[in-house]
Each structure stands twice: as structure tokens, then as C-alpha cells.
Amino acid sequence: MRKLVLAAASIAALILIGPASAQSPVIIKFSHVVASDTPKGKAAEKFKELAEKYTDGKVKVEIYPNSTLYKDKEELEALQLGAVQMLAPSNSKFGPIGIKEFEVFDLPYILPDLATLRKVTDGPLGARLLKLLDSKGMTGLAYWDNGFKEMSANKKLISPVDYKGVKFRIQSSKVLEAQFRALGSIPQVMAFGEVYQALQTGVVDGQENTWSNIYTQKMHEVQKYATVTNHGYIGYVVVVNKKFWDGLPADIRANCEKAMKEATTFGNGQSAKENDDALEAIKKSGKTEIITLTPEQDAAMRKAMEPVYKDVASRVGQPLIDEFLRETGAASH
């Protein structure tokens, strides 16, 4: 795979320094792993539309959705090598490449709602986290929402004891691993594109995701139950290859930044709406029974997840968690 990525990168480099480069538009290859009709997919399309418009066609954005170019594991390496210019990986993806601080977003129940989330992502804490990406050869441009996660399985998940021994698909994240181990479940790391089939064939019993992801990937067709937990948040960080970005003419970069800002506002609005719509559509399908927890059941779940904070503090540092909790006003752990 690495050879392929390197080959693609060297071809890309040749194209960039071709003789017609003065007249040719700047190509931004934007690769992502979800469907085009998701909030991330639509935000990417909006960025393409606005970046091409604001630069008068000097920039051309090519979007590769649904893992058509690279899967979860390969895309960050492809970006660092310059085979693609732009990605929007989930926060969890940065831990494995050495920026553990982003794992704080994965902590269960740390973000009570979207308004609180905005305080973090639009404030100094969010900006500081983006700066950490520089050392890995990428520039962080924006935070995009997917939304809050719910639990699904082929058995009812009401109290922590129901999770014992259940095999859950997770994305690669030490925090999510700790979260499911705290519940006595068996976490299994798996690429997003493989989840439907794994649920269908019983390779895993359950998964956690936002309503829009569950619906667009048809997971509700192979899961009997879903519990409204809102226990975690899935968000993305839009990153661009730093060398490529720094090398753009200042006016083009400024127009792309303007396009990104507007695409972010648009995408985050889409995310809230689509999660609501997807939940309605799942209810209507009648294929998945939706379970709502009582306040007591919710409190029991929160308590069961508390050990995860200690586990994560040893990786990302207690000061960062404390700062996050101060920003979000979440109950102290």
C-alpha cells in the first residue's frame, strides 16, 4: 500500500510541476470515507462549490467519497505523502499518529450538547489543538460535526450489565476501547465501510454511531435495538497537507479559507438536521426498536463509564481534561 501511495505522490508531484502549471487550476484532492449524502459529504461538496467560485476557477476540488481512494487507515499517510491534499478524519484518527490530545473528544459524556461543543471548537482550546497538527505535516482548518453517538445491538441495551460480553465495532481509539472495556464489552477495531457486513454476518454484535451514519449505512436494517444514549460525540477535523497549503498564493489561500468557514457553518447545520431526520426515518422503517433511558438508567451508564477518565488522563494528561471540563461545564469526574 505504501508503494502505491508513494507512486501516487510522485505522479502528483510531476503533474504539479508540469509546463502548463501557470494556467492550470490548482487541484485539491479531498478524500473521505463516508457517503456523499451525509453531513461531511455535503460540507465537502459545499467547500468545492465555494472554493471554485471564490477563486474564479483557479482552484479545482476533486472529491473522493466513500473510501474510493483511501480507507480509514491509509488516508492520513496519503495526506502526509502528498497523494491527496485534504481530508476530514474523525478526531479519533489523530491518536494513533501521535497526537493523543484529540482523544479527549472521545471521552464519554464530556460534551453535553452542541452549544457547549462550539465553545470548545470555536475558542482558544480548539485553536490550540489544531496547532498541534503542524508537527505532523498538516494544517488543521476546521471542526465539522457528525453529531452525538447512540448504541445499537441485537439485544436491548438498558443497564451497564447488558453490555457484558457484547462485541462492539469501534474506530481505532484507545478511549473507545477503554469505554467498552469499562462496560465489560469486547471492542473490535474495524473500518467504517466494513461495519454493515460485520453486523449482518454477526462478526460483531453492536456498534456506536450517529443516527445519520446508522441510517445512510443501513445499519438499522441489521440491528434490532438502538438506545438513545448521546454518550459520545463524533466530529471531524478538516486537515490539509501543510507544505501544499503554505505554498498556495496568499489570495487563493484566503479565498479557500473563506470557503471553508462557510462550508463549516453549512455542514454543521446539516448535521443537526440530518440526525433528527435519520432518527425519524429509522423509527418509520420499523426495523429497529428505539429505547429511551430513564434518568436513573442514564445515571447508571454515566457512573459505569467514569473509570475511562482515569485511563485517558494517563495518556492525554489530567490538565487537558480539566481544561476541557472547565470549558464544557461538564460535571467533574
C-alpha positions in Angstrom: 0.0 0.0 0.0 2.8 2.4 0.9 4.4 1.8 -2.5 1.1 2.7 -4.2 0.8 5.9 -2.1 4.3 6.9 -2.9 3.8 6.2 -6.6 0.6 8.4 -6.5 2.5 11.1 -4.6 5.4 11.2 -7.2 2.9 11.3 -10.1 1.1 14.1 -8.3 4.3 16.0 -7.9 5.1 15.6 -11.6 1.7 16.9 -12.5 2.2 19.9 -10.3 5.4 20.9 -11.9 4.2 20.3 -15.4 4.9 23.0 -18.0 1.3 24.2 -18.1 1.2 24.8 -14.4 0.8 28.6 -14.7 -2.6 28.3 -16.5 -3.7 25.0 -14.9 -6.0 25.2 -11.9 -4.7 24.2 -8.5 -6.1 20.7 -7.8 -7.2 19.9 -4.3 -8.0 16.2 -3.9 -10.4 15.8 -1.0 -10.7 12.2 0.1 -13.2 11.0 2.8 -14.7 7.7 4.0 -18.5 8.4 4.2 -21.3 8.7 1.8 -21.9 11.9 -0.2 -25.4 12.4 1.3 -24.0 12.7 4.9 -23.2 16.0 6.6 -19.5 15.5 6.0 -20.2 14.6 2.3 -22.4 17.7 1.8 -19.9 20.0 3.6 -17.2 18.8 1.3 -19.4 19.5 -1.7 -20.2 22.9 -0.4 -16.5 23.6 0.1 -15.8 22.6 -3.5 -18.6 24.8 -4.8 -17.4 27.9 -2.8 -13.7 27.4 -3.3 -14.1 27.1 -7.1 -16.4 30.2 -7.1 -14.3 32.4 -4.8 -11.1 31.7 -6.7 -12.7 32.2 -10.1 -11.9 28.6 -11.1 -8.2 28.9 -10.1 -8.8 26.0 -7.7 -10.5 22.8 -8.7 -11.6 20.5 -5.8 -11.9 16.8 -6.6 -13.9 14.9 -4.0 -13.5 11.2 -3.5 -16.2 9.9 -1.0 -16.9 6.5 0.5 -13.3 5.4 0.8 -13.0 5.3 -3.1 -9.4 6.5 -2.9 -8.2 5.5 0.6 -9.7 3.7 3.6 -9.6 4.9 7.2 -6.1 3.6 8.0 -4.4 4.8 4.8 -5.8 8.3 4.3 -3.6 10.2 6.8 -0.4 8.6 5.4 -1.6 9.5 1.9 -2.1 13.1 3.0 1.3 13.3 4.6 2.9 12.0 1.5 1.0 14.5 -0.7 -1.0 11.9 -2.6 -4.1 13.8 -1.5 -4.3 17.4 -0.2 -7.3 17.4 2.0 -9.1 15.0 4.4 -11.7 15.3 7.2 -10.8 12.4 9.5 -12.6 11.9 12.8 -10.9 13.2 16.0 -10.1 9.6 17.0 -7.8 9.1 14.0 -5.1 11.5 15.4 -4.3 9.5 18.5 -2.7 6.6 16.5 -0.4 9.1 14.7 0.9 10.5 17.9 -1.4 13.5 18.7 -3.2 11.9 21.7 -4.8 15.2 22.8 -7.6 14.8 20.3 -8.7 11.7 22.1 -10.3 14.0 24.7 -13.2 14.4 22.3 -13.9 10.7 22.6 -14.4 10.8 26.4 -18.0 9.6 27.2 -20.4 12.3 28.3 -17.7 15.1 28.2 -19.8 17.2 25.7 -23.3 17.7 26.9 -24.7 19.5 23.8 -23.8 21.2 20.6 -23.7 24.7 22.1 -21.0 23.6 24.6 -19.1 21.9 21.8 -19.0 25.2 19.8 -17.4 26.9 22.9 -14.5 24.4 22.6 -14.1 24.2 18.8 -14.5 28.0 18.2 -12.5 29.0 21.2 -8.8 29.2 22.1 -8.7 25.5 23.2 -9.9 24.4 19.8 -7.3 26.6 18.0 -4.5 25.3 20.2 -5.4 21.7 19.4 -5.3 22.4 15.7 -1.8 23.9 16.0 -0.6 20.5 17.3 -1.2 19.1 13.8 1.6 21.3 12.3 4.3 18.9 13.6 2.8 16.1 11.5 3.0 18.0 8.2 -0.7 19.0 8.2 -2.7 22.2 8.8 -5.9 22.0 10.7 -8.6 24.1 9.1 -11.9 23.4 10.7 -14.0 21.2 13.0 -17.0 19.5 11.4 -19.8 17.8 13.3 -21.2 14.5 12.8 -23.2 14.5 16.0 -23.8 12.5 19.1 -23.5 8.7 19.2 -26.1 6.2 20.2 -25.6 2.5 21.0 -27.1 -0.3 18.9 -27.1 -4.1 19.1 -29.3 -7.2 18.6 -30.2 -7.2 22.3 -31.7 -4.5 24.5 -29.1 -2.2 26.0 -30.6 -0.6 29.0 -28.3 -1.0 32.0 -24.5 -1.4 32.1 -24.9 -5.2 32.7 -26.5 -5.6 29.3 -23.2 -4.7 27.7 -21.2 -7.6 29.2 -19.7 -9.8 26.6 -21.2 -7.9 23.6 -18.8 -7.5 20.7 -18.8 -3.8 19.6 -17.2 -2.3 16.5 -15.2 0.7 17.3 -13.0 3.1 15.3 -9.3 2.9 16.3 -9.2 4.8 19.6 -7.7 3.9 23.0 -10.5 5.9 24.6 -13.3 4.0 22.9 -11.5 0.7 23.7 -11.4 1.7 27.4 -15.1 2.8 27.2 -16.3 -0.6 26.1 -13.9 -2.5 28.4 -15.4 -0.5 31.3 -18.8 -1.9 30.3 -17.4 -5.4 30.0 -17.9 -5.5 26.2 -15.4 -6.7 23.6 -14.3 -3.8 21.4 -13.2 -4.6 17.9 -11.5 -2.0 15.6 -12.9 -2.0 12.1 -13.0 0.3 9.1 -16.3 2.2 8.7 -17.0 0.7 5.3 -17.0 -2.8 6.7 -19.4 -2.3 9.6 -22.7 -3.2 7.8 -21.4 -6.6 6.7 -19.9 -7.3 10.0 -23.2 -6.6 11.8 -25.1 -8.6 9.1 -22.8 -11.7 9.5 -22.5 -11.5 13.3 -18.8 -10.7 13.3 -19.8 -8.0 15.7 -23.0 -7.7 17.7 -23.3 -4.0 18.0 -21.8 -0.5 17.3 -22.0 3.1 18.3 -22.8 5.9 15.8 -24.8 8.9 15.0 -28.3 8.5 13.6 -27.2 9.8 10.2 -24.4 7.3 9.9 -26.6 4.4 11.1 -29.3 5.3 8.5 -27.1 6.1 5.5 -25.0 2.9 6.0 -28.3 0.9 6.6 -27.1 -0.4 9.9 -30.6 -0.1 11.3 -31.6 -2.9 8.9 -29.2 -5.3 10.7 -29.7 -4.1 14.3 -32.8 -5.0 16.3 -32.4 -2.3 19.0 -30.9 1.2 19.4 -30.6 3.1 22.7 -30.7 6.9 22.8 -27.5 7.5 24.9 -25.9 10.6 23.4 -22.9 9.3 25.3 -20.2 10.4 22.9 -19.5 12.8 20.1 -18.2 12.2 16.5 -16.6 15.1 14.9 -14.1 15.6 12.2 -11.0 17.8 11.8 -10.5 19.1 8.2 -6.8 18.9 7.5 -4.7 19.9 4.5 -1.2 19.0 3.6 0.9 21.8 5.2 3.5 22.1 2.5 0.8 22.3 -0.2 -1.3 24.8 1.8 1.7 27.1 2.7 2.8 27.0 -1.0 -0.5 28.4 -2.3 -0.6 32.1 -3.4 -1.9 34.2 -0.5 -5.1 35.3 -2.3 -6.0 31.8 -3.3 -5.4 30.5 0.3 -7.5 33.4 1.7 -10.4 32.5 -0.6 -10.2 28.8 0.3 -10.2 29.7 4.0 -13.4 31.8 3.4 -15.0 28.9 1.5 -14.0 26.5 4.4 -15.6 28.8 7.0 -18.9 29.0 5.1 -18.8 25.2 4.3 -18.3 24.5 8.0 -21.3 26.6 9.1 -23.4 24.9 6.4 -22.2 21.4 7.2 -22.7 21.7 11.0 -26.3 22.9 10.4 -26.8 20.0 8.1 -25.5 17.6 10.8 -28.1 18.6 13.4 -31.0 18.4 10.9 -29.9 15.1 9.4 -29.5 13.3 12.7 -33.1 14.3 13.5 -34.4 13.2 10.1 -32.5 9.9 10.2 -33.9 9.1 13.6 -37.4 9.7 12.2 -36.7 7.5 9.2 -35.3 4.7 11.4 -38.4 4.8 13.5 -40.6 4.7 10.4 -38.8 1.7 9.0 -39.9 -0.3 11.9 -36.7 -2.4 11.7 -35.1 -1.1 14.9 -36.7 -0.6 18.2 -35.6 2.7 19.8 -35.1 2.6 23.5 -35.1 5.8 25.7 -33.4 5.6 29.1 -35.0 6.9 32.3 -32.8 9.5 34.2 -31.9 6.7 36.7 -30.7 4.4 33.8 -28.8 7.2 32.2 -27.1 8.0 35.6 -26.1 4.3 35.9 -24.5 4.4 32.4 -22.5 7.6 33.3 -21.3 6.0 36.5 -20.1 2.8 34.7 -18.1 5.0 32.3 -16.3 7.0 35.0 -13.2 4.8 35.1 -12.5 5.8 31.4 -11.4 9.3 32.6 -8.6 8.0 34.8 -7.5 5.7 32.0 -7.3 8.6 29.5 -5.7 11.0 32.0 -2.6 8.8 31.9 -2.4 9.3 28.1 -3.5 12.9 27.4 -2.8 14.4 30.8 -5.2 15.5 33.5 -4.7 19.2 32.9 -6.1 19.0 29.3 -9.1 17.0 30.6 -9.6 19.6 33.4 -9.5 22.4 30.9 -12.0 20.7 28.7 -14.3 20.1 31.6 -14.0 23.8 32.6 -14.9 24.9 29.1 -17.8 22.5 28.8 -19.1 22.9 32.4 -19.5 19.1 32.5 -19.8 17.5 35.9 -16.4 16.9 37.5 -15.0 13.4 37.3 
